[in-house]
């Protein structure tokens, strides 16, 4: 939740007009809402709510300059308005002005006192910036203002998970569930924190809750995935997959998604970034030396990130969207992803690289090398290679069936909508495979490929290859990524605290019958199973 959610009505401006603006925004009629907010601020210039709504509507349509102008006008009325200052911090971050945004957040944090709502919002921005220790501090302060608040308990649990405090996280999630037994997401998060055992699991509680009347359609999803995880830990594979299918089918029903759009997009990317593109003389941002770790989610990108960020000269920025934002900044006229693809091949790659370098430099803590571990950056790989000619690009590969099953059994919530259906998974995987073959053809010397199976079977040799590929001197700490104390907030947040092992290699075979349609679709696409 951003500053938009921190909106207290502080004026005597006509409430009916404010309600009308909010209703228009709720219906996504942003142009009409902005027009009404503009009317409100012109006729009631002392209305802080009016300025806040006007800024939010301009932000919604991508007019960051206009949004900032409206927020600053509001601050002339009330210079200490925390909602407006929070929105200005958000706008600075959105514009890539990370230093300014952070300074604004820290100033607000210092003044927050016992304002639990404000502290929650500040913490959420810190989380986006991979500053999980700072987020933890804000969440603890917020919880102190309302010790039994289940939302505050849940948010603190997410922060301590990122910091590796898994026992505390489980205890916090136990308190969330005790306070609100219908917080279904808490059941799933708790299930992922450790391997459940016959002596200590929550299977009966989850099954009992599933059989009851759920308050939210997402409950079937979250509880299905929680139950599948716990049953898999117990070796109950048939029951586990049945629970997984129930949860995945429920998630699929709630989505408006067509995998053919993503397949078409990847094919269009390969067509746009053709031989002619790679033959052009492009001057990128040579001063930047990021490390991109990319591939499919659940392929082992987090493990590679933990290995390399164990090096004293490397900092992990986590999963960020800075490159995508730099690209969209370069082609603001694109109305959808297909227009963006067409325009991106003609965009100023140097400007994209320089903007990316600017935004990531502010949060890289002065490290020699900074890791961008965003799996779907494989979509932008051609542009990354030209915009950042001194970047190291690491592609993590994994057995097709293992990686598809690993994606299928993970509840990603907002991301990767193709993962909830086996047919969609196969189509997406085949399109990804074609696109990576395209990049490898045109960038044969730029991509460092590492196989997950080789990494877990030959950890020493594979790790040395990775470190050398990044131009770094050897450090023994890279062989013990489980000791890496840096935060991690990915689907592998609990797994990264364990020693490297091969326990998940070939796991899909426990579900060979259930996954037969996936295997057949991949075979038909030319994948060797």
C-alpha angles and dihedrals in degrees: 000000000000134000088289089077094051097075120139119180104237105163141063092241113141105288092206091061092049090050090050091052091049091048091051091050091048088055088049091244090140098160092055091044091052091049091053092045089051089052090049094052092047093052098033104030091168091063108111090185089055093054091045092051092046091051091048093051092050090048089051092060093044099258096136093164092053091044091052090048092054092047091049091050087054091051090056086063094045113008093189098051104139096198091054093044090050090051091050089052089051092049091051091052091046090052091052094253091131097163093053092045093051093049090052092049093049092049090052091047091054090054098039096096108170095341097129094181093055092046090053092054094047090050091052091055090049088052091054088053092051090247095134097158089056090047090051091054092053093046091051091051091049092049090052088062092055110014096184098045105126094205091054090047091050094049092049088051091056091052095050090046088059089050093050097250092135099158091053090046091054091049091050092049089049087057091048091054092045090053095041115016089186096062089110095177089062090062092055095045091049092050091057096054097081143354107280118229136203088254096046121032140111101227096120093047092049094047091049091051093047089054091054129075108283121213098213133039088228087064091079088053100046096041092045091055092043092052092046091053094049094045091049089053088054093050093248093136101164093049090043094056092046089055091045092051091050091052095043093047090050091051092048091054091055094052131084097208136138116191091205088073091060093043090051090048093054092048090049090050091056090048094048095047095054135147090285092056094052091046092059120103103245123177109209133183100285095177092070121082107181124164114229117201109190145157134102119332112265091024095115100274092131092053091052089047091052092048095052096039088056084074114098093231097050130081125190117222091189123217105340133164097215096120093050089048092050089052094049090048088056094051105031092157093071110112098191140005094272092056088045091055093050093047097042094068088059096042124114100268092188092056091048091051093047093049091048090050091050096051096044095044090065093060102033094090092230094294120159091233128022125200124224103196100184108138097203092058083097084085090064098038097119092052092043090055093053099036093049107029093175095050119118110228118202119188114198114206129191138181107286096234094044094049093045092049091046090054092045094054094048121089103220094175102200102013137067100020090180090071097077097068127053094217091050090047092055093048093048093046093052091049090049090050092052093048093049090050087054093052092046090053094053098034104037094153099040104061121077107202120203126180116219091218092055091047094056095039097044102025098162098050095040092048093050089051091053095048092048092048088059092052093244131141116248120269122180091220089076088072092061106052090156087072092055105119095193115117124264126188104177134111085273096054093121096038094055090066090064128082115264109275140162096230095122096046108114093003090136089072090074085067099037094132095047091046095047094109090054092049092049093049091050092047090051087053092055100262116141110228 
